[in-house]
Amino acid sequence: MSNRNILLVQPKYYTQFPPVGLLKISTYHKRRGDNVQYVQGCQSLEYDPDIIYVTSLFTWTWRQVWESIKYYKTWHPSSKIILGGIYASVMPDHAKYSGADQIRSGICDKVENMPLDYTLVPDWDGSILFTSRGCGRKCGFCAVPKIEGKLCKTRSSIKEYIIETHSRIILFDNNFLLNPHKYEIFQELNEYDKRVDFNQGIDARLITEKIANQISGLKLDSTIRIAYDSRKDHDAVGNAIKILSDAGISKRNIFVYTLFNYTDTPADFFDRTRDILNWGAVSYPMRYEPLRAITKNSYVSPNWTIEEIEAIQAARRVIGYGGAFPAYTGLVDKITNAFGFEDAFELRRVKEK
Ligand code: SF4
C-alpha cells in the first residue's frame, strides 16, 4: 500500500517543544511514499486521512486530547485514529474511552530510530535526540520506569540526528549519565559548534570530576539541572554542586529541582531548600503530581496542607525570581535564619489573606 494520506495532530495544549513522536512517524510514512500533514488542534481538512495520529502529553491535558479525537472522528468517521504519547502510555485504561480506534502505549519500536522530520516545524531551531531510553532507577514519583522500563536503546553516536542548520542540540535522555557510551557522546558534542541542553537534567549521584569537566567544556544552552528529592541525597547533591562549580560552572546556573508534596514534609522541604541556598545554587520547587492526575495541582499529600503548598507558590512569586529561589544574599539570610518552614515561607501571611 502506498500514497496514503497521514494526518499528525498535536492537541491544543501548551508545550515548548515540537511533538517528537509525530515527527518520527512523519519520517516513517514519508519513506513509504505517504503524504503527511501536521496540524495543531482541530483544523478543517478537504480530504479524509487514511490514518490520523494524535499525540498526548501530561495526563491532565487529556481533555484537549479527547476534544481533538472527537473533532476528527466527527468530520472524518472513516479515518483510523491512533492515540499515542505520555497520557496514552500512563493511562491506557482512561484513554480507551477517548474515541480513538487504537491506543499505543510506550515506545514504538518501528519509529524509534527514525530521524525527526523538521520540515513540519520549519521555525524550530534545535536537534532533539535520545542517546538512551528508560532509566535504571525506580523513583516512585516518576513515570519513566513504567513507560520505558530499564535503561535501554543506548547509542554511542548522535551524528545522524544533528541538523547542520540548527544552533542547539537538545538531549531528551531521562538519565543521560547512565548511558555507558556517554564519553563517546561528549566527544561528539564537542565537535559541534552548537549549544547543548541536557533537557531532562542530570543525575547528581553520578556526577564525577571527569563528567563535570566534560560538561563545562561544552557550550551550554541553559542551566544545568539536578534534583534533590530526598534528604538521603544530601551528600550526593552537595558534592555534585561543588564538583560542577570547581569545573567552572557558575552555581547561579545550577538549578536544583526540589520535590515537595510527595512523601516529604514541609520541614523536610525547608531543610533541602536551605541546604541548596547554602551551597550557593538555585532551588526550583517542584510540586508532586500523581502519575495518573487528571487535574493539575489538585493533589495534596497527607503530609501537607493546601495552605502550606500555597505558601510556597506565593513565596516563589514574592521572594523568588522566575519561580525559583536563587542564592542571593537576602534570601540566603532569610532562609538560614528562619525558625522553620512557616517562618521561612511566611505561612502566617498567606493564612491571613
Ligand atoms: S532517576 Fe530520574 S528518570 Fe530515573 S526514575 Fe528517577 S526521576 Fe525518573
Residues whose N, C-alpha, C, O or C-beta is under 5 A from the ligand:
A	BS01	SF4	C135 R137 K138 C139 C142 V144 N174 N175
